[in-house]
């Protein structure tokens, strides 16, 4: 009778250890496969949280892993946004530099003190508009020998330029 009781207890103990080890090994194997797919670059797996059943420690490991993957994804978005912002700032800087150079040439030209301007000088200053986000808005020739140009730039700035037309 004692032997049967000992064998029954041993069998129950083996069954308990088998079920207990299985409650650890099955979820940990699922977790390992999930991590392997994430490691191999499966973006879908990064966005899909791992859900493990089992003892409290296994569930805690899966929750922490999901938090870590979520933080990595958030930081990746932040990195891409930062790079795009830096790129846009560099483009804006180049456009601003061109505009400032063009405006300085135009202002220097406008305060030089002479009322008479040759067409060559006018065309040269007109070349300052190239690449500076400035456009010719309208041209008016009212038959008086003066051609009036309205040149618009960014920030709503505009210049009114009168050209004396030479008849030959």
VENJO-V896421 format. One record per residue. SS is DSSP state (H for helix, E for strand, - for the rest). PHI is phi in degrees with one decimal (* if undefined). Layout:
ss=<SS/SS>
phi=<PHI/PHI>
//
This chain:
ss=<-/H/H/H/H/H/H/H/H/H/H/H/H/H/H/H/H/H/H/H/H/H/H/H/H/H/H/H/H/H/H/H/H/H/H/H/H/H/H/-/-/-/H/H/H/H/H/-/-/-/-/-/-/-/-/H/H/H/H/H/H/H/H/H/H/H/H/H/H/H/H/H/H/H/H/H/H/H/H/H/H/H/H/H/H/H/H/H/H/H/H/H/H/H/H/H/H/H/H/H/H/H/H/H/H/H/H/H/H/H/-/-/-/-/-/-/-/-/H/H/H/H/H/H/H/H/H/H/H/-/-/-/-/-/E/E/E/E/E/E/E/-/-/-/-/E/E/E/E/E/E/E/-/H/H/H/-/E/E/E/E/E/E/E/-/-/-/->
phi=<*/-65.2/-66.2/-64.9/-65.0/-66.2/-66.4/-65.9/-63.6/-64.7/-65.1/-66.3/-65.8/-63.9/-62.7/-61.7/-65.0/-63.7/-66.0/-65.5/-66.2/-66.5/-67.9/-96.8/-71.8/-65.6/-65.2/-67.5/-66.9/-61.3/-62.7/-62.7/-63.5/-61.9/-63.2/-63.8/-66.0/-63.7/-60.8/-80.6/95.4/-73.6/-63.3/-60.1/-69.4/-69.4/-86.3/-96.7/-67.6/-84.0/-116.7/-115.2/-104.0/147.9/-69.4/-56.8/-64.9/-66.0/-64.1/-64.2/-61.8/-66.2/-64.0/-65.5/-62.8/-61.6/-63.8/-64.3/-65.1/-61.8/-67.4/-61.8/-62.8/-63.5/-68.0/-62.1/-61.7/-64.1/-63.3/-63.3/-62.7/-64.8/-63.9/-64.3/-64.0/-63.2/-62.7/-61.7/-64.7/-66.8/-62.1/-61.7/-61.7/-64.6/-65.0/-65.0/-60.4/-62.8/-65.9/-63.9/-62.3/-64.8/-64.5/-65.3/-63.9/-66.9/-66.0/-61.1/-63.9/-74.7/-105.0/-72.2/99.9/-99.1/-87.4/-102.4/-130.9/-80.6/-62.2/-60.8/-64.1/-65.4/-66.8/-64.3/-68.1/-62.7/-66.0/-65.7/-76.6/-59.0/73.3/-108.7/57.4/-120.3/-136.4/-80.2/-86.3/-159.9/-127.6/-129.3/-124.0/-92.8/82.8/-93.8/93.6/-116.3/-101.1/-106.5/-116.4/-115.9/-110.9/-109.2/-127.4/-71.8/63.2/74.2/-80.4/-137.4/-125.5/-103.1/-121.8/-104.6/-111.6/-85.9/-85.0/-98.9/-99.7/-114.1>
//
